[in-house]
Amino acid sequence: MSYFSIEFALLLLAFFMLYWAWSKAYQIQNLLLLAFNYLIICLFSPYFAIVLFVFTCLVYFLALVIDTARVRFIFICCVLVVVLYLCFFKYYALIKDEFDALLAFIGLSLSVDIVFPLGLSFYTFASITYLRAVYEGAQSEVDDTHYQEGNPAFEGFFALATYLSFFPTLLAGPIMRSHFFFEQYHRIRTFGHIDEIIVLILFGVVKKALIANYLEIYSSPILQNPSEHHILELITGICAYSVQLYCDFSGYVNLVCAFALMLGFSLPPNFNMPYMAKNLKDFWSRWHISLSTFIRDFIYIPLGGNRKGFLNAQIFVLIAFTLSGLWHGNTLNFMLWGLLHGLGLVVLNCLRQIDFNLEGVPFLGSLITFIFVTFCWIFFYYPSFDEALEFFSACANGFNADFAYQDWLILACFLVVFMVYPFMRGFMDLCVKISSFVHWTLKPFVLAAIFTLLVGMMPQGIPNFIYASF
């Protein structure tokens, strides 16, 4: 099952018609949504659905414990249980031998292979926002009337199951916090935003199926065999991957935002032209916004934030970004990727202490930020540190080659795109306005022509999303 498959499109269309047939009864819509969520997950794998159901039961029980105890220590312990659930699946490959030995110790001679469940990282983060909301709701009532009136943040099992399995955010986010979801879940929804839905789908298809896929076709042979390429090809190859990753992920977000709008839900923003960022801090306010704000609110601020002095704040930044890197994967490279971003922010904060900045020079701050972020993507791309070193070694040895005319042309194209990119601000809103000018009777024919053209231009095969593996 893929969000780009014909099967998914037909299923979504059938569900869409059934869902809005009950437009006056949002409670029935909610039950239909829960059933459709689990149908989609089962089509990926029944195993994924079982893991999610067990996780939902666990979170429901932990929320009940938090609501009853109303003690910070209990809340922290419950969050740790949820994190350990994630860590067990995410890092099982590292503890497999020890786990098999434990099973043998209790008399079970099994060798268990466990596949990382789809979307587990994202619905784990969502569950943490829910548990915190329940804890804060419990804290807001300190007398006995709490038990009579009920915790406003505590949800029933079916509501919680719908939230954690919500198919638009299941694969790769955005991380939708519980209050943001349940405010929409518990009200009558209306269908609208047709032009925005159309444009979001078009942007998602163009970004992922065209731009990201063709960039992968170009960059993958270079990055997979760096020693066979010279320095210009290596630079353009990693730049292409940098743009590919953005188009892949933001294209996915465009699609799922359209799916959510089709059901009367809106999703939190996750991208805001990140490669236009003037510095690294600005970049993280634009890239994967739901994750960066989660790290800020659930790791950096609880550690102490900037309340404990400048030096401690920099240590907390390093800890938060190192944990972010380890969340992406259990390899040294992912840890280095997170640590490099943390160090970059520490350097930026130190420079700000002496009132040094490059924001007054047009494009320079953005160019330096893009170069740094792209450099860090090297550790994100390669699974092992040795492969990353091979890339750097190829760069050092790649100055002696004869550079072809087309290599300089490709590099120049990247520079032109980088210079033009800031002027694309507001382009999506412009497209929505243009779509609104097209009469509704003509829209199907215009869309059919556009999608026929896009399908003809796409590479063969059903594309997969990079971030779905996290």
Secondary structure, DSSP 8 states (H G I E B T S, - for coil): --TTSHHHHHHHHHHHHHHHTTTT-HHHHHHHHHHHHHHHHHHH-HHHHHHHHHHHHHHHHHHHHHHHH--HHHHHHHHHHHHHHHHHHHTHHHHHHHHHHHHHHTT----------TTHHHHHHHHHHHHHHHHHHHHT--STHHHHH--TT---HHHHHHHHH-HHHHTT-----HHHHHHHHTS------HHHHHHHHHHHHIIIIIIIHHHHHHHHHHHHSGGGS-HHHHHHHHHHHHHHHHHHHHHHHHHHHHHHHHTT-------S-GGG-SSHHHHHTTSSHHHHHHHIIIIIHHHTTTTT-HHHHHHHHHHHHHHHHHHH-SSHHHHHHHHHHHHHHHHHHHHHHTT---TTSTTHHHHHHHHHHHHHHHHHH-SSHHHHHHHHHHHHHTTSS---HHHHHHHHHHHHHHHHGGGGTTHHHHHHHHHHHS-TTTHHHHHHHHHHHHHHHS-SS----GGGG-
